[in-house]
Amino acid sequence: MMLLASCTAAGEGEHQSATSTLRPYYPTRSPTPQVLPTKIASQIPIGPTPTPLVHVVQENQTLIGIAILYGVDLEDLLLANPGIDPQFLSVGTALIIPNEGGQPVDVLLPTPTPVPLALSPVRCFPPSPDGVWCLLEITNDSSDDVEGVVSLIYLLDEAGQVLDQRVAYGPLNRLQAGARMPLASFFPSPPEGVQAVVASMLSAVPVNDADSRYRRVDVHILSETPSPDGLSLRVRGELETTAGESEIEVGLRLLLIAFDGYDKVIGFRIWEPESAVILGDPAIFDCTVFSLDASIDDFELMAEARVIP
């Protein structure tokens, strides 16, 4: 999916990225996007597919400790999980465990059964000759909040055999009951003969100790400015948390999602402040999301505040 976006902190240039960790979430522009064929409508891939070994992060675990646990190099672990911030590893995050060559291994140990969530059909748009972005939406139609949401996106041939597969991580760590969010993954140089694109759940675990690990955050929109052609939308606002009895640091994350007139995601962006925020202190955000598929008809803002141990 071609997702172009920019977010800035108050007072910064409009096109300056707030943090380098945002890079996995937006590809380059393409003037003529095309959707890959989706002849097979099933969300479950047909034929045998290797399932990567997944480790769900537990409390007090570190990335180096997990690497030692599985006997893999820390560098290989980071390469297999490009969206992970080693300085802010959250409980419930699903990590792909690589083998000695740095590639995901076939399943060796049983992994937690993911909470069943609703997956939309996958939409793919080639932004350039170098690769294809694919996107889907996941809806938490259960009665409990979940975290560590990860899916696998598969490219299939006409016979339903897997030609390639990639991991798609949730842009927010926590997905509340009844909420939905997009997931995206990039396929560099996709193979010839792709006839279908499908997805399956890899990880989604119930949120434990939510009251001690998350805090309420309210989003206040100060302004929303669409471009004349409707292909971009700038949103400015404030994130507000409630002060605690003592100074508590939280990691804030905002997700801005753009929709077309058919309620389909056509762009999204995450924003984070450059440093942790003290609970109760406001955080000003300034984000612009771009669509290369259709005019932006609506948008949604989601936010989370995670307590930093």
Stockholm file with secondary structure:
# STOCKHOLM 1.0

chainA/1-309         MMLLASCTAAGEGEHQSATSTLRPYYPTRSPTPQVLPTKIASQIPIGPTPTPLVHVVQENQTLIGIAILYGVDLEDLLLANPGIDPQFLSVGTALIIPNEGGQPVDVLLPTPTPVPLALSPVRCFPPSPDGVWCLLEITNDSSDDVEGVVSLIYLLDEAGQVLDQRVAYGPLNRLQAGARMPLASFFPSPPEGVQAVVASMLSAVPVNDADSRYRRVDVHILSETPSPDGLSLRVRGELETTAGESEIEVGLRLLLIAFDGYDKVIGFRIWEPESAVILGDPAIFDCTVFSLDASIDDFELMAEARVIP
#=GR chainA/1-309 SS CCEEEEEEETTSCTTCCSCGGGGGGCCCCCSSCCCCCCCCCCSSCCSCCCCBCEEECCTTCCHHHHHHHHTCCHHHHHHHCTTCCTTSCCTTCEEECBCTTSSBCBCCSCCCCCCCCEECCCEEEEEETTEEEEEEEEECCSSSCEEEEEEEEEEECTTSCEEEEEEEECSSSEECTTCEEEEEEEEESCCTTCCEEEEEEEEEEECCSHHHHEECEEEEEEEEEECTTSSEEEEEEEEEECCCSSCCEEEEEEEEEEECTTSCEEEEEEECCSSCEETTCCEEEEEEEEESSSCCCEEEEEEEEEECC
#=GC SS_cons         CCEEEEEEETTSCTTCCSCGGGGGGCCCCCSSCCCCCCCCCCSSCCSCCCCBCEEECCTTCCHHHHHHHHTCCHHHHHHHCTTCCTTSCCTTCEEECBCTTSSBCBCCSCCCCCCCCEECCCEEEEEETTEEEEEEEEECCSSSCEEEEEEEEEEECTTSCEEEEEEEECSSSEECTTCEEEEEEEEESCCTTCCEEEEEEEEEEECCSHHHHEECEEEEEEEEEECTTSSEEEEEEEEEECCCSSCCEEEEEEEEEEECTTSCEEEEEEECCSSCEETTCCEEEEEEEEESSSCCCEEEEEEEEEECC
//
